[in-house]
Amino acid sequence: GSQRTDQTKAQQAANKVSALFPEFQTYTSFESPHWRCRVGDFTKREEANNYMRKLKARGFGEAMVVPSEIYVSAEQLNNR
């Protein structure tokens, strides 16, 4: 689709995820040639995989775990 359509789809996905999982931050970004919607700031891959399965069960069939820089709170660091 067009970049504007893809951007809209990424933002709609972020809005839907925020409604389903308000505890997680969502991020939309453009990584040529695609718009992306990222969810959460997971410090452990196992936790990310668990939520990926939950997202897939809620209709986000293309969800995948993608390593990236994240924002970590002091509380998250203390719980490692």
N, CA, C and O atoms as a printed pandas DataFrame, in Angstrom:
     atom_number atom_name residue_name chain_id  residue_number  x_coord  y_coord  z_coord
0              1         N          GLY        A               1    0.812   -1.185    0.000
1              2        CA          GLY        A               1    0.000    0.000    0.000
2              3         C          GLY        A               1    0.857    1.251    0.000
3              4         O          GLY        A               1    2.086    1.186   -0.004
4              5         N          SER        A               2    0.194    2.367    0.004
5              6        CA          SER        A               2    0.915    3.639    0.053
6              7         C          SER        A               2    1.511    3.834    1.433
7              8         O          SER        A               2    1.087    3.203    2.402
8              9         N          GLN        A               3    2.498    4.714    1.515
9             10        CA          GLN        A               3    3.114    4.983    2.817
10            11         C          GLN        A               3    2.097    5.531    3.806
11            12         O          GLN        A               3    2.132    5.189    4.988
12            13         N          ARG        A               4    1.179    6.392    3.326
13            14        CA          ARG        A               4    0.168    6.963    4.221
14            15         C          ARG        A               4   -0.759    5.860    4.747
15            16         O          ARG        A               4   -1.107    5.850    5.928
16            17         N          THR        A               5   -1.155    4.938    3.872
17            18        CA          THR        A               5   -2.007    3.821    4.286
18            19         C          THR        A               5   -1.265    2.939    5.284
19            20         O          THR        A               5   -1.834    2.530    6.296
20            21         N          ASP        A               6   -0.011    2.649    5.005
21            22        CA          ASP        A               6    0.795    1.826    5.914
22            23         C          ASP        A               6    0.984    2.515    7.258
23            24         O          ASP        A               6    0.944    1.862    8.301
24            25         N          GLN        A               7    1.187    3.815    7.242
25            26        CA          GLN        A               7    1.334    4.564    8.486
26            27         C          GLN        A               7    0.041    4.479    9.300
27            28         O          GLN        A               7    0.075    4.284   10.515
28            29         N          THR        A               8   -1.088    4.624    8.625
29            30        CA          THR        A               8   -2.389    4.533    9.298
30            31         C          THR        A               8   -2.583    3.150    9.905
31            32         O          THR        A               8   -3.048    3.027   11.038
32            33         N          LYS        A               9   -2.229    2.109    9.157
33            34        CA          LYS        A               9   -2.360    0.741    9.663
34            35         C          LYS        A               9   -1.477    0.519   10.884
35            36         O          LYS        A               9   -1.909   -0.112   11.849
36            37         N          ALA        A              10   -0.259    1.024   10.857
37            38        CA          ALA        A              10    0.647    0.879   11.994
38            39         C          ALA        A              10    0.079    1.599   13.218
39            40         O          ALA        A              10    0.147    1.076   14.330
40            41         N          GLN        A              11   -0.476    2.788   13.022
41            42        CA          GLN        A              11   -1.055    3.533   14.146
42            43         C          GLN        A              11   -2.314    2.846   14.667
43            44         O          GLN        A              11   -2.550    2.824   15.875
44            45         N          GLN        A              12   -3.115    2.291   13.778
45            46        CA          GLN        A              12   -4.309    1.555   14.208
46            47         C          GLN        A              12   -3.919    0.320   15.018
47            48         O          GLN        A              12   -4.560    0.001   16.019
48            49         N          ALA        A              13   -2.870   -0.371   14.586
49            50        CA          ALA        A              13   -2.382   -1.527   15.339
50            51         C          ALA        A              13   -1.920   -1.094   16.726
51            52         O          ALA        A              13   -2.220   -1.759   17.718
52            53         N          ALA        A              14   -1.195    0.012   16.798
53            54        CA          ALA        A              14   -0.728    0.524   18.090
54            55         C          ALA        A              14   -1.904    0.864   18.996
55            56         O          ALA        A              14   -1.873    0.567   20.190
56            57         N          ASN        A              15   -2.937    1.481   18.440
57            58        CA          ASN        A              15   -4.117    1.832   19.233
58            59         C          ASN        A              15   -4.824    0.588   19.755
59            60         O          ASN        A              15   -5.252    0.553   20.909
60            61         N          LYS        A              16   -4.947   -0.433   18.910
61            62        CA          LYS        A              16   -5.600   -1.679   19.319
62            63         C          LYS        A              16   -4.797   -2.383   20.411
63            64         O          LYS        A              16   -5.362   -2.870   21.389
64            65         N          VAL        A              17   -3.472   -2.432   20.237
65            66        CA          VAL        A              17   -2.616   -3.064   21.248
66            67         C          VAL        A              17   -2.714   -2.300   22.562
67            68         O          VAL        A              17   -2.790   -2.913   23.627
68            69         N          SER        A              18   -2.714   -0.973   22.503
69            70        CA          SER        A              18   -2.817   -0.161   23.723
70            71         C          SER        A              18   -4.124   -0.430   24.453
71            72         O          SER        A              18   -4.158   -0.436   25.684
72            73         N          ALA        A              19   -5.206   -0.653   23.700
73            74        CA          ALA        A              19   -6.488   -0.958   24.326
74            75         C          ALA        A              19   -6.470   -2.342   24.976
75            76         O          ALA        A              19   -7.053   -2.535   26.043
76            77         N          LEU        A              20   -5.799   -3.309   24.332
77            78        CA          LEU        A              20   -5.737   -4.673   24.858
78            79         C          LEU        A              20   -4.727   -4.830   25.988
79            80         O          LEU        A              20   -4.961   -5.571   26.943
80            81         N          PHE        A              21   -3.606   -4.128   25.873
81            82        CA          PHE        A              21   -2.510   -4.248   26.823
82            83         C          PHE        A              21   -2.048   -2.853   27.248
83            84         O          PHE        A              21   -0.967   -2.417   26.853
84            85         N          PRO        A              22   -2.855   -2.150   28.048
85            86        CA          PRO        A              22   -2.505   -0.765   28.403
86            87         C          PRO        A              22   -1.215   -0.639   29.215
87            88         O          PRO        A              22   -0.673    0.458   29.351
88            89         N          GLU        A              23   -0.731   -1.737   29.746
89            90        CA          GLU        A              23    0.495   -1.699   30.531
90            91         C          GLU        A              23    1.747   -1.526   29.668
91            92         O          GLU        A              23    2.827   -1.270   30.199
92            93         N          PHE        A              24    1.618   -1.662   28.352
93            94        CA          PHE        A              24    2.778   -1.571   27.473
94            95         C          PHE        A              24    2.756   -0.328   26.607
95            96         O          PHE        A              24    1.708    0.088   26.113
96            97         N          GLN        A              25    3.905    0.245   26.435
97            98        CA          GLN        A              25    4.101    1.364   25.526
98            99         C          GLN        A              25    4.133    0.817   24.106
99           100         O          GLN        A              25    4.684   -0.257   23.865
100          101         N          THR        A              26    3.550    1.544   23.171
101          102        CA          THR        A              26    3.650    1.173   21.755
102          103         C          THR        A              26    4.450    2.243   21.029
103          104         O          THR        A              26    4.453    3.411   21.417
104          105         N          TYR        A              27    5.127    1.820   19.969
105          106        CA          TYR        A              27    5.965    2.722   19.183
106          107         C          TYR        A              27    5.695    2.476   17.705
107          108         O          TYR        A              27    5.789    1.340   17.241
108          109         N          THR        A              28    5.366    3.510   16.974
109          110        CA          THR        A              28    5.270    3.383   15.523
110          111         C          THR        A              28    6.457    4.122   14.917
111          112         O          THR        A              28    6.837    5.205   15.361
112          113         N          SER        A              29    7.022    3.508   13.900
113          114        CA          SER        A              29    8.194    4.124   13.267
114          115         C          SER        A              29    8.273    3.676   11.810
115          116         O          SER        A              29    7.693    2.663   11.419
116          117         N          PHE        A              30    8.988    4.440   11.040
117          118        CA          PHE        A              30    9.219    4.106    9.639
118          119         C          PHE        A              30   10.623    3.555    9.493
119          120         O          PHE        A              30   11.606    4.227    9.806
120          121         N          GLU        A              31   10.704    2.319    9.013
121          122        CA          GLU        A              31   11.979    1.683    8.701
122          123         C          GLU        A              31   11.871    1.258    7.246
123          124         O          GLU        A              31   11.241    0.248    6.928
124          125         N          SER        A              32   12.481    2.024    6.377
125          126        CA          SER        A              32   12.318    1.861    4.935
126          127         C          SER        A              32   12.403    0.392    4.530
127          128         O          SER        A              32   13.356   -0.299    4.890
128          129         N          PRO        A              33   11.445   -0.067    3.810
129          130        CA          PRO        A              33   10.322    0.656    3.204
130          131         C          PRO        A              33    8.995    0.487    3.955
131          132         O          PRO        A              33    7.935    0.680    3.360
132          133         N          HIS        A              34    9.027    0.131    5.244
133          134        CA          HIS        A              34    7.796   -0.211    5.960
134          135         C          HIS        A              34    7.579    0.626    7.224
135          136         O          HIS        A              34    8.527    1.078    7.865
136          137         N          TRP        A              35    6.314    0.813    7.555
137          138        CA          TRP        A              35    5.939    1.345    8.856
138          139         C          TRP        A              35    5.827    0.170    9.807
139          140         O          TRP        A              35    5.336   -0.892    9.427
140          141         N          ARG        A              36    6.278    0.349   11.039
141          142        CA          ARG        A              36    6.279   -0.712   12.042
142          143         C          ARG        A              36    5.551   -0.255   13.300
143          144         O          ARG        A              36    5.510    0.933   13.620
144          145         N          CYS        A              37    4.988   -1.211   13.994
145          146        CA          CYS        A              37    4.417   -0.982   15.318
146          147         C          CYS        A              37    5.142   -1.919   16.270
147          148         O          CYS        A              37    5.076   -3.139   16.126
148          149         N          ARG        A              38    5.830   -1.343   17.238
149          150        CA          ARG        A              38    6.538   -2.148   18.244
150          151         C          ARG        A              38    5.801   -2.012   19.568
151          152         O          ARG        A              38    5.183   -0.988   19.859
152          153         N          VAL        A              39    5.884   -3.077   20.362
153          154        CA          VAL        A              39    5.130   -3.131   21.608
154          155         C          VAL        A              39    6.055   -3.485   22.759
155          156         O          VAL        A              39    6.790   -4.470   22.696
156          157         N          GLY        A              40    6.015   -2.678   23.806
157          158        CA          GLY        A              40    6.694   -3.029   25.045
158          159         C          GLY        A              40    8.191   -2.807   25.052
159          160         O          GLY        A              40    8.840   -2.618   24.023
160          161         N          ASP        A              41    8.698   -2.841   26.258
161          162        CA          ASP        A              41   10.134   -2.712   26.512
162          163         C          ASP        A              41   10.533   -3.899   27.388
163          164         O          ASP        A              41   10.726   -3.759   28.596
164          165         N          PHE        A              42   10.651   -5.054   26.767
165          166        CA          PHE        A              42   10.921   -6.281   27.507
166          167         C          PHE        A              42   12.419   -6.444   27.743
167          168         O          PHE        A              42   13.225   -6.245   26.835
168          169         N          THR        A              43   12.777   -6.805   28.958
169          170        CA          THR        A              43   14.184   -7.023   29.280
170          171         C          THR        A              43   14.572   -8.492   29.140
171          172         O          THR        A              43   15.756   -8.826   29.099
172          173         N          LYS        A              44   13.566   -9.370   29.065
173          174        CA          LYS        A              44   13.827  -10.805   28.919
174          175         C          LYS        A              44   13.109  -11.331   27.687
175          176         O          LYS        A              44   11.926  -11.058   27.482
176          177         N          ARG        A              45   13.829  -12.083   26.872
177          178        CA          ARG        A              45   13.251  -12.622   25.636
178          179         C          ARG        A              45   12.054  -13.521   25.937
179          180         O          ARG        A              45   11.077  -13.519   25.188
180          181         N          GLU        A              46   12.120  -14.284   27.020
181          182        CA          GLU        A              46   11.016  -15.176   27.384
182          183         C          GLU        A              46    9.721  -14.387   27.596
183          184         O          GLU        A              46    8.651  -14.806   27.155
184          185         N          GLU        A              47    9.829  -13.260   28.267
185          186        CA          GLU        A              47    8.659  -12.411   28.489
186          187         C          GLU        A              47    8.127  -11.869   27.159
187          188         O          GLU        A              47    6.917  -11.841   26.938
188          189         N          ALA        A              48    9.020  -11.447   26.287
189          190        CA          ALA        A              48    8.614  -10.950   24.973
190          191         C          ALA        A              48    7.916  -12.055   24.180
191          192         O          ALA        A              48    6.904  -11.802   23.526
192          193         N          ASN        A              49    8.445  -13.264   24.231
193          194        CA          ASN        A              49    7.825  -14.387   23.528
194          195         C          ASN        A              49    6.422  -14.685   24.071
195          196         O          ASN        A              49    5.509  -14.979   23.299
196          197         N          ASN        A              50    6.250  -14.609   25.391
197          198        CA          ASN        A              50    4.935  -14.845   25.993
198          199         C          ASN        A              50    3.911  -13.842   25.479
199          200         O          ASN        A              50    2.796  -14.223   25.121
200          201         N          TYR        A              51    4.280  -12.560   25.438
201          202        CA          TYR        A              51    3.347  -11.552   24.952
202          203         C          TYR        A              51    3.153  -11.629   23.441
203          204         O          TYR        A              51    2.085  -11.280   22.938
204          205         N          MET        A              52    4.159  -12.077   22.724
205          206        CA          MET        A              52    3.992  -12.268   21.288
206          207         C          MET        A              52    2.893  -13.300   21.047
207          208         O          MET        A              52    2.051  -13.109   20.170
208          209         N          ARG        A              53    2.891  -14.378   21.806
209          210        CA          ARG        A              53    1.850  -15.395   21.661
210          211         C          ARG        A              53    0.473  -14.813   21.990
211          212         O          ARG        A              53   -0.511  -15.136   21.325
212          213         N          LYS        A              54    0.401  -13.963   23.006
213          214        CA          LYS        A              54   -0.872  -13.320   23.361
214          215         C          LYS        A              54   -1.339  -12.403   22.236
215          216         O          LYS        A              54   -2.528  -12.361   21.921
216          217         N          LEU        A              55   -0.410  -11.671   21.632
217          218        CA          LEU        A              55   -0.763  -10.795   20.514
218          219         C          LEU        A              55   -1.266  -11.608   19.325
219          220         O          LEU        A              55   -2.257  -11.238   18.695
220          221         N          LYS        A              56   -0.596  -12.702   19.019
221          222        CA          LYS        A              56   -1.031  -13.552   17.909
222          223         C          LYS        A              56   -2.422  -14.108   18.170
223          224         O          LYS        A              56   -3.240  -14.191   17.253
224          225         N          ALA        A              57   -2.698  -14.492   19.418
225          226        CA          ALA        A              57   -4.015  -15.021   19.766
226          227         C          ALA        A              57   -5.103  -13.964   19.624
227          228         O          ALA        A              57   -6.274  -14.300   19.448
228          229         N          ARG        A              58   -4.726  -12.683   19.699
229          230        CA          ARG        A              58   -5.679  -11.578   19.569
230          231         C          ARG        A              58   -5.768  -11.031   18.151
231          232         O          ARG        A              58   -6.361   -9.977   17.923
232          233         N          GLY        A              59   -5.176  -11.750   17.197
233          234        CA          GLY        A              59   -5.329  -11.353   15.800
234          235         C          GLY        A              59   -4.132  -10.682   15.155
235          236         O          GLY        A              59   -4.210  -10.266   13.999
236          237         N          PHE        A              60   -3.036  -10.571   15.870
237          238        CA          PHE        A              60   -1.823   -9.970   15.313
238          239         C          PHE        A              60   -0.902  -11.086   14.822
239          240         O          PHE        A              60    0.159  -11.337   15.393
240          241         N          GLY        A              61   -1.336  -11.749   13.746
241          242        CA          GLY        A              61   -0.640  -12.924   13.238
242          243         C          GLY        A              61    0.783  -12.683   12.781
243          244         O          GLY        A              61    1.583  -13.617   12.732
244          245         N          GLU        A              62    1.112  -11.449   12.447
245          246        CA          GLU        A              62    2.463  -11.140   11.976
246          247         C          GLU        A              62    3.397  -10.717   13.101
247          248         O          GLU        A              62    4.532  -10.318   12.844
248          249         N          ALA        A              63    2.930  -10.800   14.349
249          250        CA          ALA        A              63    3.761  -10.389   15.489
250          251         C          ALA        A              63    5.019  -11.243   15.564
251          252         O          ALA        A              63    4.986  -12.447   15.311
252          253         N          MET        A              64    6.128  -10.598   15.914
253          254        CA          MET        A              64    7.401  -11.299   16.097
254          255         C          MET        A              64    8.247  -10.537   17.099
255          256         O          MET        A              64    8.076   -9.332   17.285
256          257         N          VAL        A              65    9.145  -11.239   17.731
257          258        CA          VAL        A              65   10.078  -10.607   18.668
258          259         C          VAL        A              65   11.223  -10.029   17.856
259          260         O          VAL        A              65   11.833  -10.714   17.035
260          261         N          VAL        A              66   11.505   -8.740   18.103
261          262        CA          VAL        A              66   12.557   -8.045   17.369
262          263         C          VAL        A              66   13.491   -7.388   18.382
263          264         O          VAL        A              66   13.070   -6.486   19.107
264          265         N          PRO        A              67   14.737   -7.817   18.447
265          266        CA          PRO        A              67   15.676   -7.152   19.359
266          267         C          PRO        A              67   15.853   -5.687   18.968
267          268         O          PRO        A              67   16.011   -5.364   17.790
268          269         N          SER        A              68   15.826   -4.820   19.949
269          270        CA          SER        A              68   16.011   -3.389   19.691
270          271         C          SER        A              68   16.349   -2.686   20.992
271          272         O          SER        A              68   16.261   -3.268   22.074
272          273         N          GLU        A              69   16.733   -1.435   20.871
273          274        CA          GLU        A              69   16.967   -0.633   22.061
274          275         C          GLU        A              69   15.632   -0.409   22.739
275          276         O          GLU        A              69   14.615   -0.199   22.078
276          277         N          ILE        A              70   15.640   -0.456   24.073
277          278        CA          ILE        A              70   14.407   -0.279   24.823
278          279         C          ILE        A              70   14.607    0.757   25.915
279          280         O          ILE        A              70   15.731    1.146   26.234
280          281         N          TYR        A              71   13.487    1.194   26.482
281          282        CA          TYR        A              71   13.499    2.099   27.610
282          283         C          TYR        A              71   13.241    1.276   28.863
283          284         O          TYR        A              71   12.228    0.583   28.952
284          285         N          VAL        A              72   14.144    1.345   29.826
285          286        CA          VAL        A              72   14.044    0.526   31.021
286          287         C          VAL        A              72   13.952    1.432   32.249
287          288         O          VAL        A              72   14.749    2.352   32.432
288          289         N          SER        A              73   12.951    1.140   33.084
289          290        CA          SER        A              73   12.792    1.900   34.329
290          291         C          SER        A              73   13.690    1.309   35.398
291          292         O          SER        A              73   14.182    0.190   35.250
292          293         N          ALA        A              74   13.905    2.039   36.457
293          294        CA          ALA        A              74   14.699    1.545   37.582
294          295         C          ALA        A              74   14.038    0.308   38.168
295          296         O          ALA        A              74   14.727   -0.626   38.580
296          297         N          GLU        A              75   12.714    0.291   38.211
297          298        CA          GLU        A              75   11.986   -0.856   38.734
298          299         C          GLU        A              75   12.261   -2.110   37.900
299          300         O          GLU        A              75   12.464   -3.187   38.460
300          301         N          GLN        A              76   12.271   -1.981   36.573
301          302        CA          GLN        A              76   12.579   -3.114   35.714
302          303         C          GLN        A              76   13.987   -3.628   35.958
303          304         O          GLN        A              76   14.215   -4.837   35.976
304          305         N          LEU        A              77   14.926   -2.722   36.145
305          306        CA          LEU        A              77   16.304   -3.133   36.408
306          307         C          LEU        A              77   16.420   -3.879   37.725
307          308         O          LEU        A              77   17.190   -4.833   37.837
308          309         N          ASN        A              78   15.669   -3.453   38.710
309          310        CA          ASN        A              78   15.702   -4.106   40.027
310          311         C          ASN        A              78   15.068   -5.474   40.006
311          312         O          ASN        A              78   15.383   -6.310   40.853
312          313         N          ASN        A              79   14.170   -5.728   39.050
313          314        CA          ASN        A              79   13.468   -7.013   38.974
314          315         C          ASN        A              79   14.174   -8.026   38.072
315          316         O          ASN        A              79   13.630   -9.103   37.827
316          317         N          ARG        A              80   15.340   -7.716   37.586
317          318        CA          ARG        A              80   16.059   -8.637   36.694
318          319         C          ARG        A              80   16.599   -9.797   37.434
319          320         O          ARG        A              80   17.231  -10.669   36.838
